[in-house]
Amino acid sequence: MQQTGATAQGLTIDIVNEIFSRMDQPVQYRFFPWARSLYLVEHQQVDGLFTIKKTDEREQTMLFPKHPLVTQDYVFFVLKGSKVEFDGDYASLANASIGVVNRTSYGNRFDTAVKENTFKRLDVATSFELTFKKLLAGRMDTVICSRLVGIDILKQLNGLERVTISGPPSETAVSYLVFSKKPENIPLVEQFDKIVAEMEQDGTMAIILKKYEHPLD
């Protein structure tokens, strides 16, 4: 993952900042292309990574908390006026150019369709920002991304008013903040779970999410 600008910001950053503040644990953000980020956490060269889907393979090399960081609707973003329309069936996007990020999961349904070569024109980038820049430049037909994350990126790119969401969600999935599999991180995972549960119960999570809601009509 990459972040442009000097200050880390956005939905998941706000959530993570609140969690680690309550944990009284300093946090430092470093931004890399997604494939590089996975390598660093798998080889214990960083302490954590977000957001990421849980898989059996990843559980072998990463520590997953019980509580996810966010629940996300994965949707297809298109330019307003685009003739590309997602009708709920992936066949409707079979010939569209679709922006995706390298080594990123978009839920079991989409990932399976990719393996089955349902989509003929996947455009793979190193970051979510790059996929949306290409969309705004008219260099691809659609971008699949978490709804809230996509909206936040489009705000940063001043492109929110030029884009809409086509069709229903591709899938709803939960995403996690994971820790590298160091013994000293085990108590951090336990503390993390406790704090997330508290934030859900006291309404803090809902307040943060509401800040990033946008109808995108």
VENTASUL-V948867 format. One record per backbone hydrogen bond with DSSP energy under -0.5 kcal/mol. NH is the residue of the N-H (numbers start at 0). CO is the residue of the C=O. If there is no record, write none. Layout:
BEGIN
nh: <NH;NH>
co: <CO;CO>
END
This chain:
BEGIN
nh: <13;14;15;16;17;18;19;20;21;22;23;24;31;33;36;37;38;39;40;41;42;43;44;45;48;50;51;58;59;59;60;61;62;63;64;68;69;71;71;73;73;74;74;75;76;76;77;79;81;86;86;89;91;92;93;95;97;97;98;99;101;103;105;110;111;112;113;114;115;116;117;119;120;122;123;124;130;131;132;133;134;135;136;137;138;139;140;141;142;143;144;146;149;150;151;152;153;154;155;156;157;158;159;161;162;163;164;165;166;169;170;172;172;174;175;177;177;178;179;180;181;184;185;188;189;190;191;192;193;194;195;196;197;198;199;200;201;203;204;206;207;208;209;210;211;211;212>
co: <9;10;11;12;13;14;15;16;17;18;20;19;0;125;32;33;34;35;36;37;38;40;39;39;177;175;175;54;55;56;57;57;178;61;176;174;174;69;172;71;170;72;144;165;74;142;163;161;78;84;88;87;88;89;90;92;95;120;141;122;124;100;106;106;107;108;109;110;111;113;112;93;95;97;121;99;126;127;128;129;130;131;132;134;133;133;96;96;76;98;74;72;145;146;147;148;149;150;151;152;154;153;153;158;159;77;215;75;164;73;73;71;170;69;51;48;175;62;46;60;179;181;182;184;185;186;187;188;189;190;191;192;193;194;195;196;197;198;198;202;203;204;205;206;207;208;209>
END
